[in-house]
Amino acid sequence: MTGGPGGDAIGDIPFLIGSGVNRNRNLIVMAQRGTLHAQPNLACPEIDRFYADAVGLRYDAPSTGRLLVRATKECRHRLTRVTARGVELSAYNTTENAADFADLRRALRIDRWNVYGYSYGTDLALTYLRRHPQGVRSVAIDSVVPPQIVSLPWTWDSASEGINTIFAACAAQPRCKNRYPNLRRVLTQQVRRLEARPLRLMAQPPAGGPSVTVVLDGGALVNLLVGNAVPAVDVPAALDELAHGNPTRFARARAAGATPVIGEFAHGLTQSVACSEWVPGYSRADLLRAGRRAFPGWPDSVLAQAPQLPFEYDVCRAWSVPDRTALQRVTTTSAVPSLVLSGTFDAKTGARWGAYAARTLTRSTTVRIPGIGHWVVPQSPCAQQVLASFLVRPLAPDTRCVAGLAPKPFTITPTPETA
């Protein structure tokens, strides 16, 4: 069960094979309803083009939000009028998504199978386990989004945990601590500085091609960190360089957004799930308070936008799907053997939420992989070993490799005086 919501599950196959998931068993991958290989496909080229242009705009400016809402309205108008009846956007939700997987198992005449999901796929997997426990031998969830807790304010908690864990890991390495002291203070200073005086510059996307105009403001900086656009091992160096007038690492990471694959990501599924299941029940003031708790002293203009989900209240007003939180914001309690994997550097789905979800999974094993960000298994050979052993022995996976793990050494650059 892939992430997003809206990601292309078929595109994940190389990562799954590379992780050895199919080494000793069959691997079944299904595109979720509304995604790239489904009919209808809820892709929104209008939103893709907005994001391509947005690298040259202030991340959290009201004018940027108006452009996103306009693109959202254009996509909704097209999708709901694609046939005589149009697409029923309210049918694209986690409950129906889970039912599709239950139908698939029956259609394939499989008595029992193992379920693996990451990111939004953990929200989906936990919903599936709650509503369709029949035939589930085991469940592995990676980078956990607990359905009972996910919301816009929740994103600030995860951002704070992931970013501050990176800073703590740097402080635990003497060379990093000596070279980059007070990283939290440096980040606050840079967020405030860029929000007051954004940088506008040319940068080449990491994949190559012509340079593009990018704008770095406080909101853009934060979202690059949350999205792991700069590798965690380079974050202290990148922040230090930025503080000394060299924004290259962050500018190039921002430029990467200028070349999306148009029509690949199903933004329509994203919004149908987020606007019905994650956004309702919490106000803009709740979101702002959560941001202030997570990052005291940051500008309100930054904290008013949920990481990775900017202007979502306005977008959801345009998307207009019913509130489903009463059905979906529910805790999963189960005795099915479960493996809960989290990366300590994950700023999208903080590692503590894996343990939180595991509290009601009575036969669960919780594993935290140090120094890894979002979507643990493809990045960690140890996590791959743990998952393989869990699939063989769901009640007694071999987790011994975790004890010897530590974050990789951080990138150390010369001081400006000696460079």
C-alpha positions as CSV (number, residue, x, y, z in Angstrom):
1,M,0.0,0.0,0.0
2,T,1.8,3.1,-1.3
3,G,1.9,6.6,0.1
4,G,0.7,10.0,-0.8
5,P,-2.3,9.6,-0.9
6,G,-2.0,9.8,-4.7
7,G,1.4,8.0,-5.2
8,D,2.0,5.6,-8.0
9,A,2.3,2.1,-6.5
10,I,3.5,0.6,-9.7
11,G,6.4,3.0,-9.7
12,D,7.4,1.7,-6.2
13,I,8.1,-1.8,-7.5
14,P,11.8,-1.2,-8.2
15,F,12.3,0.0,-4.6
16,L,10.4,-3.0,-3.2
17,I,12.4,-5.5,-5.3
18,G,15.6,-3.7,-4.4
19,S,14.6,-4.2,-0.7
20,G,14.2,-7.9,-1.3
21,V,10.5,-8.0,-0.4
22,N,9.8,-10.6,-3.1
23,R,12.9,-12.7,-2.5
24,N,11.1,-15.6,-1.0
25,R,7.4,-14.9,-1.7
26,N,5.1,-13.3,-4.2
27,L,4.7,-9.6,-4.2
28,I,1.3,-8.1,-5.1
29,V,1.1,-4.4,-5.9
30,M,-2.1,-2.7,-6.7
31,A,-2.6,0.9,-7.9
32,Q,-5.0,2.6,-5.5
33,R,-8.3,3.9,-6.9
34,G,-7.8,7.2,-8.7
35,T,-4.1,6.9,-9.2
36,L,-2.0,6.7,-12.3
37,H,-2.9,3.3,-13.6
38,A,-6.5,3.4,-12.4
39,Q,-9.6,4.4,-14.3
40,P,-10.5,7.2,-13.8
41,N,-7.2,8.7,-13.0
42,L,-7.5,11.7,-10.6
43,A,-4.3,13.4,-11.8
44,C,-4.3,17.1,-11.8
45,P,-1.9,18.5,-14.4
46,E,-3.2,22.0,-13.4
47,I,-1.7,21.5,-9.9
48,D,1.5,20.0,-11.3
49,R,2.0,23.1,-13.4
50,F,1.2,25.3,-10.4
51,Y,4.0,23.5,-8.4
52,A,6.4,23.9,-11.3
53,D,5.8,27.6,-11.3
54,A,5.7,27.9,-7.5
55,V,9.4,27.4,-7.1
56,G,9.7,31.0,-8.3
57,L,7.1,32.3,-5.9
58,R,7.0,33.0,-2.2
59,Y,5.9,29.7,-0.6
60,D,3.4,31.0,1.9
61,A,2.3,34.3,0.3
62,P,-1.5,34.8,-0.1
63,S,-1.1,35.3,-3.8
64,T,0.6,31.9,-4.1
65,G,-2.3,30.4,-2.2
66,R,-4.8,32.0,-4.6
67,L,-3.0,30.4,-7.6
68,L,-3.1,27.0,-5.9
69,V,-6.8,27.3,-5.2
70,R,-7.4,28.3,-8.8
71,A,-5.5,25.3,-10.1
72,T,-7.5,23.1,-7.7
73,K,-10.8,24.5,-8.9
74,E,-9.8,23.9,-12.5
75,C,-8.9,20.3,-11.8
76,R,-12.1,19.7,-9.9
77,H,-14.2,21.2,-12.7
78,R,-12.5,19.0,-15.3
79,L,-12.8,15.8,-13.2
80,T,-16.4,16.2,-12.2
81,R,-17.3,16.8,-15.9
82,V,-15.1,14.2,-17.5
83,T,-18.2,12.1,-18.4
84,A,-21.9,12.8,-18.4
85,R,-22.0,11.9,-14.7
86,G,-18.5,13.0,-13.8
87,V,-16.2,11.6,-11.1
88,E,-17.8,11.3,-7.6
89,L,-14.9,12.7,-5.6
90,S,-16.4,11.6,-2.3
91,A,-15.9,7.9,-3.3
92,Y,-12.2,8.4,-3.1
93,N,-11.5,7.8,0.5
94,T,-9.6,5.4,2.8
95,T,-12.7,3.3,3.6
96,E,-13.3,2.6,-0.1
97,N,-9.6,2.2,-0.7
98,A,-9.4,-0.5,2.0
99,A,-12.4,-2.3,0.6
100,D,-10.7,-2.5,-2.8
101,F,-7.8,-4.4,-1.2
102,A,-10.3,-6.8,0.5
103,D,-12.0,-7.4,-2.8
104,L,-8.6,-8.1,-4.4
105,R,-7.7,-10.8,-1.9
106,R,-11.0,-12.5,-2.6
107,A,-10.7,-12.1,-6.3
108,L,-7.3,-13.7,-6.3
109,R,-8.6,-16.5,-4.0
110,I,-5.8,-15.9,-1.4
111,D,-6.6,-17.3,2.0
112,R,-4.1,-15.2,3.9
113,W,-1.6,-12.6,3.0
114,N,0.8,-10.2,4.6
115,V,0.1,-6.5,4.2
116,Y,2.9,-3.8,3.9
117,G,2.2,-0.1,3.7
118,Y,4.3,3.0,4.1
119,S,3.3,6.7,4.8
120,Y,-0.3,7.2,3.8
121,G,-0.2,3.4,3.1
122,T,0.0,2.9,6.9
123,D,-3.2,4.9,7.4
124,L,-4.7,2.7,4.8
125,A,-3.2,-0.5,6.2
126,L,-4.5,0.2,9.7
127,T,-8.0,1.1,8.3
128,Y,-7.9,-2.2,6.3
129,L,-6.9,-4.2,9.4
130,R,-9.7,-2.6,11.4
131,R,-12.4,-3.1,8.8
132,H,-11.3,-6.2,7.0
133,P,-9.2,-8.4,9.4
134,Q,-10.2,-11.6,7.6
135,G,-7.3,-13.2,5.7
136,V,-4.6,-10.9,7.2
137,R,-1.6,-13.0,8.4
138,S,0.5,-10.0,9.4
139,V,0.8,-6.2,8.9
140,A,4.0,-4.2,8.5
141,I,3.6,-0.4,8.7
142,D,6.5,1.9,7.8
143,S,6.6,5.6,8.6
144,V,3.3,5.6,10.5
145,V,0.3,7.8,10.0
146,P,-2.2,6.8,12.7
147,P,-5.7,7.3,11.3
148,Q,-7.0,8.5,14.7
149,I,-4.5,11.3,15.0
150,V,-3.6,12.6,11.6
151,S,-4.6,16.2,11.0
152,L,-3.0,19.5,9.9
153,P,-1.8,20.4,13.4
154,W,-0.2,16.9,13.7
155,T,2.2,17.8,10.9
156,W,4.0,20.4,13.0
157,D,4.6,17.8,15.8
158,S,6.2,15.4,13.3
159,A,8.3,18.2,11.7
160,S,9.6,19.3,15.1
161,E,10.5,15.7,16.1
162,G,12.3,14.9,12.8
163,I,14.3,18.1,12.5
164,N,15.3,18.3,16.2
165,T,16.4,14.7,16.1
166,I,18.7,15.5,13.2
167,F,20.1,18.4,15.3
168,A,20.5,16.1,18.4
169,A,22.4,13.5,16.3
170,C,24.8,16.2,15.1
171,A,25.3,17.3,18.7
172,A,26.2,13.7,19.6
173,Q,29.0,13.6,17.0
174,P,31.9,15.7,18.4
175,R,33.1,16.9,14.9
176,C,29.6,18.0,14.0
177,K,28.9,19.5,17.4
178,N,32.1,21.6,17.3
179,R,31.6,22.7,13.7
180,Y,27.8,23.4,13.8
181,P,26.8,24.4,17.4
182,N,23.3,25.8,18.1
183,L,21.6,24.5,14.9
184,R,18.1,25.1,16.3
185,R,19.0,28.7,16.8
186,V,20.6,29.0,13.4
187,L,17.4,27.5,11.8
188,T,15.2,30.0,13.6
189,Q,17.4,32.8,12.5
190,Q,17.3,31.7,8.9
191,V,13.6,31.1,8.8
192,R,13.0,34.6,10.3
193,R,15.5,36.2,7.9
194,L,14.3,34.6,4.8
195,E,10.6,35.2,5.7
196,A,11.4,39.0,6.1
197,R,13.7,39.2,3.1
198,P,13.3,36.3,0.7
199,L,16.1,35.3,-1.7
200,R,15.4,35.3,-5.4
201,L,18.1,33.6,-7.4
202,M,18.9,31.2,-10.3
203,A,19.6,27.5,-9.5
204,Q,20.0,24.4,-11.6
205,P,17.8,21.4,-10.7
206,P,19.7,18.4,-9.2
207,A,18.7,16.3,-12.2
208,G,20.3,18.8,-14.6
209,G,18.9,21.0,-17.3
210,P,18.7,24.8,-17.5
211,S,18.7,26.9,-14.4
212,V,15.4,28.3,-13.1
213,T,14.4,31.2,-10.9
214,V,13.7,30.1,-7.3
215,V,12.5,32.0,-4.3
216,L,13.7,31.0,-0.8
217,D,11.5,32.3,2.0
218,G,11.0,30.9,5.5
219,G,8.2,28.6,4.5
220,A,10.2,27.1,1.5
221,L,13.2,26.5,3.8
222,V,11.0,24.6,6.3
223,N,9.3,22.5,3.7
224,L,12.6,21.5,2.1
225,L,13.7,20.2,5.5
226,V,10.5,18.4,6.1
227,G,10.5,16.9,2.7
228,N,14.1,15.6,3.0
229,A,14.9,17.6,-0.1
230,V,18.4,18.1,1.3
231,P,19.8,14.7,2.6
232,A,19.9,14.7,6.4
233,V,23.7,14.2,6.5
234,D,24.0,17.5,4.7
235,V,21.5,19.6,6.7
236,P,23.9,21.1,9.3
237,A,26.3,22.1,6.5
238,A,23.5,23.5,4.3
239,L,22.2,25.6,7.2
240,D,25.7,26.9,8.1
241,E,26.3,27.7,4.4
242,L,23.0,29.5,4.2
243,A,23.8,31.5,7.3
244,H,27.1,32.6,5.7
245,G,25.5,33.7,2.5
246,N,25.7,30.5,0.4
247,P,22.1,29.2,-0.2
248,T,23.2,26.8,-3.0
249,R,22.1,23.5,-1.5
250,F,18.7,24.7,-0.6
251,A,18.3,26.6,-3.8
252,R,19.0,23.5,-5.9
253,A,16.7,21.5,-3.8
254,R,14.0,24.1,-4.4
255,A,14.7,24.0,-8.1
256,A,14.0,20.3,-8.2
257,G,10.3,21.1,-8.0
258,A,10.4,23.0,-11.3
259,T,10.3,19.8,-13.4
260,P,7.5,17.5,-12.1
261,V,6.3,14.7,-14.3
262,I,3.0,16.2,-15.4
263,G,0.0,13.9,-14.6
264,E,1.9,11.3,-12.7
265,F,0.7,12.1,-9.2
266,A,-3.0,11.8,-8.3
267,H,-3.6,15.1,-6.5
268,G,-7.3,14.4,-6.8
269,L,-7.0,11.4,-4.4
270,T,-4.8,13.5,-2.1
271,Q,-7.4,16.2,-1.7
272,S,-10.4,13.8,-1.5
273,V,-8.7,12.0,1.4
274,A,-7.1,15.0,3.1
275,C,-10.2,17.2,2.9
276,S,-12.6,14.6,4.2
277,E,-10.4,12.8,6.8
278,W,-7.5,15.0,7.9
279,V,-8.6,18.7,7.7
280,P,-12.0,18.7,9.4
281,G,-12.3,19.3,13.2
282,Y,-9.3,21.6,13.6
283,S,-9.3,25.3,12.9
284,R,-6.7,27.6,11.4
285,A,-6.1,28.8,15.0
286,D,-5.4,25.2,16.1
287,L,-2.9,24.8,13.3
288,L,-1.1,28.0,14.3
289,R,-1.0,27.1,18.0
290,A,0.5,23.7,17.0
291,G,3.2,25.5,15.0
292,R,4.0,27.9,17.8
293,R,4.4,25.0,20.2
294,A,6.7,23.2,17.8
295,F,8.8,26.2,16.8
296,P,8.6,29.1,19.2
297,G,9.7,32.4,17.7
298,W,9.0,31.5,14.1
299,P,6.9,33.9,12.0
300,D,3.2,33.2,12.0
301,S,3.1,33.4,8.2
302,V,5.2,30.2,8.2
303,L,3.4,28.5,11.0
304,A,0.0,29.2,9.5
305,Q,0.7,26.6,6.7
306,A,0.9,22.9,7.5
307,P,4.2,21.4,6.3
308,Q,3.7,19.8,2.9
309,L,0.0,20.9,2.8
310,P,0.0,24.7,2.3
311,F,-3.3,26.6,2.0
312,E,-5.2,23.4,2.7
313,Y,-8.2,25.0,4.3
314,D,-8.7,27.1,1.2
315,V,-8.0,24.2,-1.1
316,C,-10.5,22.0,0.8
317,R,-13.2,24.7,0.5
318,A,-12.7,24.5,-3.3
319,W,-12.5,20.7,-3.4
320,S,-15.8,20.3,-1.4
321,V,-16.1,16.7,-0.2
322,P,-18.0,15.6,2.9
323,D,-16.5,15.3,6.4
324,R,-15.7,11.6,7.0
325,T,-13.7,11.9,10.3
326,A,-16.4,10.1,12.4
327,L,-15.8,7.0,10.2
328,Q,-12.1,7.4,9.7
329,R,-10.5,9.0,12.8
330,V,-10.7,5.7,14.7
331,T,-8.1,3.7,16.6
332,T,-7.2,0.3,15.2
333,T,-7.1,-2.4,17.9
334,S,-5.9,-5.8,16.7
335,A,-4.1,-9.0,17.8
336,V,-2.8,-9.6,14.2
337,P,1.0,-9.8,14.3
338,S,2.4,-6.3,13.4
339,L,5.7,-4.8,12.6
340,V,6.0,-1.0,13.2
341,L,9.0,0.7,11.5
342,S,10.0,4.3,12.0
343,G,13.0,6.4,11.0
344,T,14.3,8.8,13.6
345,F,15.0,11.5,11.1
346,D,11.5,11.4,9.6
347,A,10.0,14.9,9.7
348,K,6.8,13.9,7.8
349,T,5.6,11.2,10.1
350,G,7.6,11.5,13.4
351,A,9.0,8.3,14.8
352,R,7.1,8.5,18.0
353,W,3.8,7.9,16.1
354,G,4.9,4.4,15.3
355,A,5.0,3.5,19.0
356,Y,1.7,5.4,19.5
357,A,0.0,3.2,16.9
358,A,1.5,0.1,18.3
359,R,-0.1,0.6,21.7
360,T,-3.3,-1.0,20.5
361,L,-1.6,-3.6,18.3
362,T,-1.3,-6.2,21.0
363,R,1.1,-8.5,19.2
364,S,3.4,-5.8,17.6
365,T,7.1,-5.3,17.4
366,T,8.2,-1.6,17.2
367,V,11.5,-0.8,15.6
368,R,13.2,2.7,15.3
369,I,16.0,2.9,12.7
370,P,18.5,5.7,13.7
371,G,19.5,8.2,11.0
372,I,16.8,7.3,8.5
373,G,14.0,9.5,7.2
374,H,10.7,8.9,5.6
375,W,10.0,5.4,4.1
376,V,12.5,3.3,6.0
377,V,12.7,-0.1,4.2
378,P,14.3,1.0,0.9
379,Q,16.9,3.1,2.8
380,S,18.0,0.6,5.5
381,P,19.5,-2.9,5.0
382,C,18.8,-3.6,8.7
383,A,15.1,-2.7,8.2
384,Q,15.0,-5.0,5.2
385,Q,16.4,-7.8,7.3
386,V,13.9,-7.2,10.1
387,L,11.0,-7.1,7.6
388,A,12.2,-10.4,6.0
389,S,12.4,-12.1,9.4
390,F,9.0,-10.8,10.4
391,L,7.4,-12.3,7.3
392,V,8.9,-15.6,8.3
393,R,8.2,-15.3,12.0
394,P,5.6,-12.6,12.6
395,L,5.6,-13.1,16.4
396,A,9.4,-13.2,16.7
397,P,11.2,-11.1,14.1
398,D,15.0,-10.8,14.4
399,T,15.8,-7.2,15.3
400,R,19.4,-7.7,16.5
401,C,20.8,-5.6,13.7
402,V,19.2,-2.5,15.1
403,A,21.3,-2.5,18.3
404,G,24.5,-1.6,16.3
405,L,23.0,1.2,14.3
406,A,23.9,4.9,14.5
407,P,23.3,7.9,12.2
408,K,26.0,8.3,9.5
409,P,28.6,11.0,10.1
410,F,27.4,14.4,9.0
411,T,29.0,16.4,6.3
412,I,31.7,18.7,7.7
413,T,32.7,21.7,5.6
414,P,35.7,24.0,6.2
415,T,34.9,27.1,8.3
416,P,34.4,30.2,6.3
417,E,37.6,31.6,7.6
418,T,39.7,28.6,6.4
419,A,37.8,27.8,3.2
